[in-house]
Amino acid sequence: MSSSSSPVTVEQAPPAPTPAGALPNGLAAFLVFFSSGAVLVLETVSLRLVGPYVGVTLEVTSAVIGIALGAIAYGAWTGGWLADRRDPRTLISPALVLAGIATAITLPVVRYAGEVLRGGAASAVLLLTALAVFVPAALLAAVTPLVVKLQLADLRRTGQIVGRLSGVGTLGGITATLLTGFVLVAALPSSLILLALAVLLGGTGLGLGAYLHRQGRAGLPGPGRAKAVLAVLGLAGAGLTTVAPNPCDVETAYHCASVKTDTDRPSGRTLLLNSAQHSYVDLADPTHLEYAYTQWIGAAADVAAPAGQRLDALHLGGGGFTVPRYLTATRPGTDNAVFEIDGGLVELDRRELGVRPGPDLRVEVGDARVLLGAEAADSRDLVVGDAFGHLVVPWHLATREMAVEINRVLRPGGIYVQNVIDYPPGRFVRSEVATVAAAFRHVALVAPPDAVAGRAGANFLIVASDAPLPLAPLAQRTTALPEVAIVLSGEVLASFVGDALVLTDDYAPVDQLLATA
């Protein structure tokens, strides 16, 4: 007995049509992707805009991220609220055009305001970061809920539409973050990035408006006079950029850098990074050490070995290459290896400060912590720690694990000197001395008396070795300098340090320890 049956055909449901009045799916995805990415470009570049005025610290980074997230939250909320009350097709184009205008105006606003708000006060940091990012980011964040509202017509597909556009927006943010951090910031000045973004936003808004107008749906609302005003505002923002005060001669991937000639010393040059004095170089006299802390480093190097004896020296941070030049001049044949994270700064030093790598100077561009791991054990007589992010030692260069690595690289009897900046009540310098002491048998501290007493902020120089330090000759030299400094060691130093926290890779709240309040 046999039987037969007809095959069952399952018909696939055709793709849901684009809802009437909605944007084409590709255009909707592009708008969400582009607007979300633009917010992250703004966020990344804003950190560089405010850095010359308030520094690049954990607090500043947190402020930029927090303000940007706040702008996203308020922008999305407002965009959703407006989408339920007005036709989103009349709002998307204006939002993009206004975001372009706000982006164009951001640069001059930050530069003018930054001159007034200089410093690291929390209020100044928050206000300047808000001026840099809030308005354009909020306008851009409003685009996504406006687009989502347009695309929603079938409640059975709500989750799919919202999920897809949310994912597209996240991909836009990720793409923009990686592109800006790895490519744009290294290749272009912040001013050019912002102006290009402003043009793209404005052009996209105008193009979308023209497209919607041709479709008979909507466009840029308002009479021609209002549109002309918007265009003038955008051009005015771009024009102000050309006359706004610029603190940078060169904008590197890490710094706003400039070199100034000393009016009292024609051969003297001051290197400023993020508007803070960082290094002083005398082009005619490499033995001239202008700043007190460089004089202390020079004194420590002078007593590290007999006069004139060559050293194998490693410098963590290049700056203006003041100390390598000094060692080459005072100890011919010295091998100076310099780890400098900022390749753009090295190029500026070559051009303006006469830095010339050669047999006595090897420069490696990269993070000092990473490069240090490749250095041979017992290979250096002197290690100089002088790396800063604005006025702060990067936290990963200030930990016990870092100090242990430095000790590994030093020969028996070798000396480590570390420049530190701190302010009353001096919590960071105490912790850093305790941290270095956890890796070295002998530690001393060179500092001005007022700074030790907690009456003033200053540079401090930590000196460490596994061999007994030449304290008497070091004290003799530092007390004879124009800016008198004292050398703390033994019980006096232990009393100064007290029960200060030892910093580790797991816990190193450097920025919080530096806070003065």
N, C-alpha and C positions, 0 to 999 in steps of 0.2 A: 504494500500500500504506500502510495507516495502522496505528498502534498506540496503545494507550492504557495508561495505568498509574495505579494508585491513588495519590493524594497521600500523601506520607509525613508523618505527624504526630509531632512531637517533643513529648513530654510534659515540662512543667516539673516539676522535683522540688518537692514541697511544702516550705514553710519547715520547717526542723527544729524539732521541738517543744522546749519548754523542758524540760531534763533533770529527771527526778524529783528532788525535794528542792531544786532550784535556785530562785533568786528570779526573779520576772518580769523580763524584760529591761529594762523601763523603770525598775523599782525598783533593779536592780543598777547601771544607768548613773547614776541619781541619787545613790546612795550613794558611788560612786567620784568623781563630779563634785563633790559637796558636801564630802567629806572632803579631797580634794586642794585644793579652793579654800580651805577653812578653814586649811590649813597656810600658804598664801600670805598670808592675812589676818593670821595670827599673826606671820609673818615681817616684814611691813610695819609693823605696829603696834608690834612689839617694839623696832624702832629708835627709835621715839618714847618708849617707856617708859624705855629705858636712857639716852637722850640727856641728861636733866638731871643725871645722876650721872657719866657718863664721856665726855660730849661726843658730837658727831656728826661723826666724822672717817672717813677712808678705812679705818682699822684697825677702828673700831667697826662700820662697814657690812660690812666683810669678815668680821668675827666673827659678826655676825648671820646672814649668808648661809651661812657655813661651818657654824655650829652647826645651822642649819635643815637643810642638806643632810645633815649627819651624822645628825640625828634621822630624816630620811626614810629614809636607808640602813639604820640599825639597826631602825627600825620595820618597814620592808618585809621585811627579813631575818627578824625575829622573827615577823611575821605569817605569812609563808610557812612557817616552821618549825612554828608552832602549827597551821596549816591542815592539815598532813600528819599530825598526831597527834591532833587533836580535831575534832569536828564544827564547822565554821565558823559554823553557825547559832547555836551557843551562845556565840560570841565576839564577833560584830559589834556587837550591842547593848551589851554591857558596854564594849567599846572606845570607842564613841561617848559613853556616859554618863561614863566615866572621863575622856575628853578634855574634856568639858564641865566637870567638876569641876576638872580641872587648869587649864583656861583661867580659871575663876572665881577660883582661888587665885593665878594668876600676878601679878595687879596688886598685891595686898598684899605678896606675897613680894618682888617687885622693889623696891617702895618701902621696905620695911624693910631689905632687904639693901643697897639703893643708898645709904642713909645711912651704912652701914659701909664700903662699897667705893668711895666717891667718889674720883675721880681718873682719870688716863689710863693707869695701869699696865696692862700687857698681861694680867697675871693677873686683875686686877679686871674688865677688859673681858670676858674669856672667861668668867669665872665668872658675871657678871651676865647676860650674854646667854644662857648655858646655863640659868640659872634662869628666864629669860623665855620660852624657846621650846622647850627640848628635850623635856620630858615630854609636853605636849599634842601636839606635832608628831609624835613617835614613835608615840603611840597612834593618831593619825589616819592615819599612813602604813601602819599594819598593816591598815587596812580594805580596801585594794585587793587584796592577795593573798588575803585571806579571801573576798572576793566572787568573785575569779577562780576560786578553787578550787571554789566552789559551782557556777559556771556551766560548768565543764568536765566533759562527759560523753562527748562524741564526739571521739575523737582526730583525726578528719578535719577538725574545725572548730576545733582548738586555736588555730591562728594567727589565724583570724578573730576569735575571742572575745578573745584576749589583745590583739590589735592594736586592736580596737574599744574595749575598756575602757581601754587605755593612752592612746589618743587622747582619750577622754572625760575622763580624769584630767588630761591636759595642758590641755585646753580649760577645765576647772574652775580650774586654777591661773592661766591667762591671764586669765580673766574676773575672778577675785578680785583679781588684781594691779591691773588697770585700774580696777575698781570702787573698790577701797580707795584707790589713789593719787589718782584724779581726783575721787571723790565723797565717800567716807566720812570720810577724814581732814580734808577741808575743811569737812565739815558737822557732825561729831560729835566729842566728846572721846574720847580713847583708852579711858578707863574705860568709857564707854557702849558703844563698839564691842566691847570684850572681854566685857562682861556680856551683851550681846545675842548674841554668838557662843556664849557658854557656854550660854545658854538654848536656842538653836537646836540645839546639839549634844546637850544633855541631852534636849530634847524629841524630837528625831529618834531617839535611842537608845531612849527609852521607847516611842515610837510603833512603832518597828520590833519591839521586844520584844513589845508587845501583838499586833501583826499576826502574828508567827510563832507566838505562843501560840494564837491563834484558828485558825491553820492546822494546829495539832496538831504543829508541827515543833519549836519551841524557844521560848525567850524569855529574859528575864533570869534567869540561874541563881541558885540559892541561896534560903534561906528569907526570909520577909518581914523579919526583923530585919536581915539583911545589906542588903536594899534600903533599909530605913529609914536605915541608917548612911550609905549613899551619898547619900541625899537630904539628910541633916544636913550632910555634908561640903560639898555644893554650896552650901547655904544659908550655912554658916559662911564659905566663901570669899567669897561675895557680901557678907556682913556685915562681914568684915574690911576690905573695900574702903572702907567708909564711915568707918572710924576710922584707916586707914593714913595716914601723913604724906604730904601732897600738896604738892610744891614749886611748883605752878602756881597763880596766880590766874586766868590765862587760858591755854588751850592753842590756839595758832594752828596754821596749816598747817605752820609751820616751827619754832616755838619753844614751849617751856614758859616762859611769861612771867609776871613779877610786878613790882609797884611797891611799894617800901618807903619809909616816911617816915623822914627823918633825925632821930633823937632830939635831936641837938645843934643842928639848924637846922630849925625847924618848917616852913619853906617849901621845904626840900630834899627831893628825891625821887630814889631810886636805882632804875633799871630793871635787872632781872635777867633774863637770857635763859639758859635751861638752867642755872639756879642760879649763873651767873657774872655778876659786876658788869659791866654793859655801858655804861651812861650815867648821868650825874648831872645833874639839872636843878634850878635854883633858880627856883621859880615866881614869886618876887618880884623876882629880880635876874638877868636874862638875861646879864649880863656876868660873872657868877660862873662860873668854870671850875674845877671841883673836882679833876679828875684831871690829872696832869702832862702826858699826851700831848695833852689838849685845850688846855692852856695853850701847848704848843708850836705847835699848829695856829693858835691865836689869835695868837701872836707872828708866825708866818709871814704870816698875813693882815694883821696890823698894818703890816708892812714891805713888803707887796706893792704898796701905792699910798699916796699922801698920806693922812694921817688924815682920816677922815670922808668920803672919796670913795666913792661907790657902786661896787659890783662886780657883775659877772655871774658868779655862782658856781654850780657844779654839784657835787652831793654824791652820791657812789656809796655808798649805804647811809644809812639814816635814823637807826636806833637811837632815841634819845630826842630827836633834833633839837636837840641842844645847840649845835652850831656854827652852824646856820642862825639860831637865836635870837640868838646872839652877834653875828653879822654884821649882822642887822637892827637890833640895838640900837646898835652902834658905827658903822655905816655906813648911815644911813637911805636908803631907796630901792634898796638892794641887791636884785637879783633872784636868789632862791634856787630852784634846781630840784633836787629830791631824787628819786633813784631808789631805791625800797625794794621788795624782792621780797615782803615779807610784809604783805599787806593787813590781816590781823588785828592785827599790831603797830601799824600806822598808826591803826587804830580805837582800840586801847588808848591810844596817845599822845594822841589827841583827847580821850578820856574822862578820863584821869588826869594828863596832862602839859600840857594846854592848847594843843596844836598846832592851829592854825587856818589851813588853806590860804586864800590870798587873793592880792592883787596882788603881794606880796613873797615868796610861797611857793607853788610849784607842786609837787605830789607826784604822781609816776607810779609805779604799782604794777607791778613786773615785774623781770626780770633786768637788772642794770646793763649787762652786756656787750651784750645785745640792744638795749636802749633807747639806748645810746650811739651805735650805728650810725645812728640817725635824727637825731642832733644835727648842726646845721650846722657847717661848718668855721670856724675863727677866730671863735667865738661866745662864748667864756668867758674871763674873766680869772683865775679860780681854780677848780681842780678838787680836791675833797677825797675821797680814797679811804679809806673807813672801813667796809668791808663785811667781815663775818666770819660763818663758820659755826662756832658756838661760839667757840673761840679761834684759829681758823685762817682765813686769807684763802682764799676759794674759788679753786681752782687756775686757773680760766679768767679770773680777774681779776688774776692775778699774772704773766702772760706778756708777752713782748716785743711780741706782736701787740696786746695790750690797751694797753700803754704807747704804742705808735704811734698807736692810735686816740685816746687821750687827748691826745696832742700835736697831732693833727689838729684837735681841737675847741678847743684853747687858741689865743688870740690871740698874736701875736708879743710876747714879754715876759711872757706869762702864766705862772702857777706851778702846779705839781702837787705836792700833799702827800699822802703815803700812810702810814697807820698800820699798823705791823707788830708782831706779838708773836713773840718768839723766846727761846730758852733756850740755855745753854751746851751745845755749843760754837758756837752761832750760825751754823749753816750756811745756814739759810733767809734770814736777813737779808742775809748776804753775797751770796747768789744774787739776791735781789730788788734789791739796789742795782746789781749788775752788769746785771740785766735792764733796769731803768729807764735806766741809763746807756747802754744800747744804742739807746735811742730819743730821749734828750735830750742836749744838748751839755754842760749844767752840772748837776751833782748834788751834794747835800750830805746829811749824816746827822746828826740830832739824837738824842742818847741819853745816859743816865746813865753816868758814868765806869766804874762797876762792871760794867755790861752790856757796854760796849765791851771791857773787859779780860777778859770771859768769866767773871766771878765770880758773875753773877746773871742771871736771866731778867728781861725788862722789855719795855715798849713802845719801839719805835724809830720815828722819823719821817723818812721819805725826802722830801727837797725837791728838785724838779727844774724846769728851765726851759731853753729854747733861748737865753735871754738871760742875761748874768751875774747871779748871785744876790746879793741884798743881805746878804752873809755877816756883815759887821761889825755892823750893827744887829740882825740875828737873834741872833748870839752874845751881844750885850750884853743882850738881853731874856731869853734862856734862862738865862744864868748868874745873873741877878738873881732867878730864881724860887725858891720855897721848896725844891723838889727840884731841885738843881743839875743841869744838863745841859750837855754840850759839843757843839760843832758840828764835824764832820769834813768836810774837803773836800780837793781836790787830791791831792798825793802821800800825805798821811796816810790819806785815804780809800782810795786805790788800794792802799796797803799792807794796810789792814784787809780789803779785798775779796779780794785775791790773785787766784787763778785760779778763782774761784767759777763755778759753772755758770750760764749764761744760760738762763732758763726760756722755753720756747716752747710753742705749742699742741700740738706733736707730743710734747714731753717736758717735763713739769712735775711732778716727784715732790715736791710740797709737803709732804705728810704725812710722807714718809720723811726729808726734810731737817729737819723739826721734831723728829724723834725724838731723845731725849737720850742714848740708848745706842747 
